[in-house]
Amino acid sequence: MHCGKHNFRLRVKGADRVYIHVVGTGFDEDDKFSLTFRSGAIRLNPFGIVSALLQILAVISWFW
C-alpha cells in the first residue's frame, strides 16, 4: 500500500455540486480524476469540506 501526500483542489460548479480534483504522489498529469458529491451529502463549509477530504484520503490510502 502506498500512502503519499495528496493535494486537493476544490472547484464549485453552480450550487449543487462540488468537484474535488486529486493530484498526489504517484500521479502524473494524465492520472487526474475527480470525485463528485451532491451538496446535500456534505456541508459547504470548512468543517464539512475538511471532513470529506479526510474520508477521501483514507479511501485512497486504503486502496493504494
Order of alpha helices (4+ residues) and beta strands (2+ residues): beta-beta-beta-alpha
